[in-house]
Amino acid sequence: MVIWRLPKPDSERPHGYKYRLYYGRDGQRIVSYDNERGKGDHRHVHGVEEPYRLETVDRLIEDFLADVARKEVEDA
């Protein structure tokens, strides 16, 4: 997990954060959340990319860890 607080919000990151949360195994992405420039806030779960609405950093981490836990149960 890497989360940066930006000096000031911008049009692509109005919440003022840049982040990259990644969970993978054997070089394969299992779950990730990020907001790379040009794509905005989004997550990758089950090989599908979908929008994500960032509310708070604490909620971001909770949502990410919940997706990781669900994926681990599914793969067990």
C-alpha positions as CSV (number, residue, x, y, z in Angstrom):
1,M,0.0,0.0,0.0
2,V,1.3,3.4,-1.0
3,I,-0.8,6.5,-0.3
4,W,0.4,10.1,-0.9
5,R,-1.3,13.2,0.3
6,L,-0.9,15.7,-2.5
7,P,0.2,19.3,-1.9
8,K,-3.2,20.3,-3.2
9,P,-6.2,18.6,-4.9
10,D,-6.4,18.7,-8.7
11,S,-9.1,18.0,-11.3
12,E,-8.2,14.2,-11.4
13,R,-7.8,13.9,-7.7
14,P,-10.2,16.3,-6.0
15,H,-9.8,14.4,-2.7
16,G,-6.1,15.3,-2.6
17,Y,-4.7,11.7,-2.6
18,K,-2.7,9.6,-5.0
19,Y,-2.7,5.9,-4.1
20,R,-1.7,2.4,-5.2
21,L,-2.8,-0.6,-3.2
22,Y,-1.8,-4.0,-4.6
23,Y,-2.3,-7.6,-3.6
24,G,-0.9,-10.3,-5.9
25,R,0.8,-13.7,-6.0
26,D,3.3,-15.3,-8.4
27,G,3.4,-12.1,-10.5
28,Q,-0.4,-12.1,-10.9
29,R,-2.6,-9.2,-9.7
30,I,-5.4,-10.4,-7.6
31,V,-6.8,-7.2,-6.2
32,S,-5.6,-3.6,-6.7
33,Y,-6.9,-0.1,-6.2
34,D,-5.3,3.0,-7.8
35,N,-5.9,6.3,-9.4
36,E,-3.4,6.6,-12.1
37,R,-3.6,9.7,-14.2
38,G,-6.2,9.6,-17.0
39,K,-8.2,6.8,-15.3
40,G,-9.3,8.3,-12.0
41,D,-10.2,6.2,-8.9
42,H,-10.7,2.6,-9.8
43,R,-10.1,-1.0,-8.6
44,H,-9.3,-4.3,-10.2
45,V,-11.0,-7.4,-8.8
46,H,-11.6,-10.7,-10.5
47,G,-9.7,-9.4,-13.6
48,V,-12.3,-6.6,-14.0
49,E,-11.5,-2.9,-13.7
50,E,-14.3,-0.8,-12.3
51,P,-14.7,2.8,-10.9
52,Y,-14.2,3.3,-7.2
53,R,-15.4,6.2,-5.2
54,L,-12.9,7.3,-2.6
55,E,-14.6,8.6,0.5
56,T,-11.8,8.5,3.1
57,V,-8.4,6.9,3.3
58,D,-9.6,4.7,6.2
59,R,-12.5,3.5,4.0
60,L,-10.2,2.9,1.1
61,I,-8.0,0.6,3.2
62,E,-11.0,-1.2,4.6
63,D,-12.6,-1.8,1.2
64,F,-9.2,-3.0,-0.2
65,L,-8.7,-5.5,2.7
66,A,-12.3,-6.7,2.4
67,D,-11.8,-7.4,-1.3
68,V,-8.6,-9.3,-0.5
69,A,-10.3,-11.3,2.2
70,R,-13.2,-12.2,-0.1
71,K,-10.8,-13.2,-2.9
72,E,-8.8,-15.4,-0.6
73,V,-12.0,-17.2,0.6
74,E,-13.1,-17.7,-3.0
75,D,-9.7,-19.2,-4.0
76,A,-9.5,-21.5,-0.9
